[in-house]
Amino acid sequence: MEKQQPPARLQTYSNELMEQIFHSTVEGIMITNEKMQITLVNNAFEALTGYKSSEVLGKFPSILQSGKQDADFYKVMWSEIRSKGFWKGEIWNRRKNGEIYPEILAIHSVLDDTGKPINYYGIFSDISYEKETERELEELTQTDLLTNISNRNAFNELLFDKVNSSNDSHAILFIDLDRFKQINDTLGNDVGDLILIEVAKRINSIVGPSDIFARYGADEFVYARSKIEYQKDAALLAKDITKLFHKPFHVCGTEVYITASIGISIFPQDGKHIEKLIYKADKAMYFAKQNGRNQYAFYFDDLKKDSKRLIVLEAELRKAIQNKDFFIHYQPKIGLAKQDIIGVEALVRWNNEKLGFVSPAEFIPIAEDTGLIIPLSEVILEKVCMDILESRSQGNIHILPVSINIASLHFQQDDFIERINSIVMQYNCSPQLLELELTERTIMKESDDIVDKLVKLKAMGFKISIDDFGTGYSSLSYLNRFPLNYLKIDRSFIQQITNLQDKQAIVEAIILMAHRLRIKVIAEGVETKEQAKLLKQMGCDIIQGYYYSKPLAVKELMDFIELWEIYRQERNI
């Protein structure tokens, strides 16, 4: 074993330069002897803890303990130090003035020739600012900024906890304001916003202590109530909500009457997953709206207005997957630093001879609901690989990395890696050209299985991206566990960054935290010059959206790339 010099006297193996570095570093440093008595600290230690060097020399590091970690915590820490020679993690310590603060701490042991510890040294930094930023970001991403009630993210998380923590029945009510668009168009968005605020207040007045109420979309609200013994209990709740709209809304000197249509689904009869429950409540709401508005309806399996189309659509979708009757459009991604096209996102399109053009917003939920999303995803991957192969065979030099959305159910399959690797190998397509986009909710469980899958995919050459970031927010701290290349901020944040400072704060915080973790940030849904300019000022790496280009067919994409290169050359970019 190579001989290690004890650090207790820094000057024995150092010089004035090393002494200056030791005392000028911003991280606190504490060195102890083999008995764990403090023998040396630097200036940053004094600044961070409030203790002078003379006050801690000869004492034990326990002088800094906050009491927030129990004996088991320290037992595990010292077990790692003895077995591995070091430990690193987050810990709460106490300053001299009694203030408890979080820090990142790394402890190393220094061994003699026989392998016996003769010194220990700890290096730490205060992460109070990062923790506070994370707390504020979490609070912002859980609250609807207009109405100040919970938002979609918070509702999904709270409902998820409810349905997974009890065997109770739960009623989910999807509430949509009738003809709200007409109010916005005739009276203006400002009046519309005031009405939304008043709607939230009225409904919030009947919310029980265990109920969940949130704004889910523009003029959509969701309400969940637990321990529903009979269907009539949910019906009574829906009636109570509709009564709240009997009185007119007085805004800006104008008296406005508005009603609401409500759809209801019940857990567990209508499903055990929140996505399915909300989807069915939404379908029931449309049924109520189509049958006269200002009423409620329960979900049932044969919703008359949609059943025929749904049956035909599912049947045609199965045929289309079997025959691979889909085509891919590609939306360019622009690197803000050099204004170059750094890649594209693959977006599936379907034109059916019976149904005409079918929007992904319509057939993707059906694919997810029926399990067809797995073969559909593999067809999409095949189509992308075929397009890359065709472009290469034509001698096209503009072969760009392609990002592909991976459904949660698809990713969860045990043979997911083997199946996508088989497709890539079949078409001789390099994994380096493919970026896999996973939603935040897909990886949020942070299980070892998810981490192992991502590590293997990264080792194979695939790039990994988190899509729709912010819509399923739990904690930014989990991101450092995953081998991520990109983080994609959800379009709902981007669309309002030029007129809502809170949205700007969220986007700036996400960019800052991502860059500290060496993850590049993509902003999707960029539609205006002002949004693009502001994102560049914030330090965003890549933007994507209709401001630069809509999704394009392969031939259109090649033309766009050539024109873009001409544009860059003319401006000497």
WOMO-V627417 format. One record per helix or strand of 2 or more residues. SS is the DSSP state (helix for helix, strand for strand). FROM is the first residue (numbers start at 1). TO is the last residue. If there is no record, write none. Layout:
ss	from	to
SS	FROM	TO
SS	FROM	TO
This chain:
ss	from	to
helix	10	12
helix	16	24
strand	28	33
strand	37	41
helix	43	49
helix	53	56
helix	61	64
helix	71	84
strand	86	94
strand	100	111
strand	117	126
helix	128	141
helix	152	165
strand	170	177
helix	180	187
helix	189	204
strand	212	215
strand	220	226
helix	231	243
strand	249	251
strand	254	256
strand	260	267
helix	274	290
strand	296	298
helix	304	323
strand	327	335
strand	340	352
strand	356	358
helix	360	370
helix	373	393
strand	402	406
helix	408	412
helix	416	426
helix	431	433
strand	434	439
helix	440	443
helix	448	460
strand	463	469
helix	476	481
strand	486	489
helix	491	494
helix	501	516
strand	520	524
helix	529	538
strand	542	544
helix	554	570
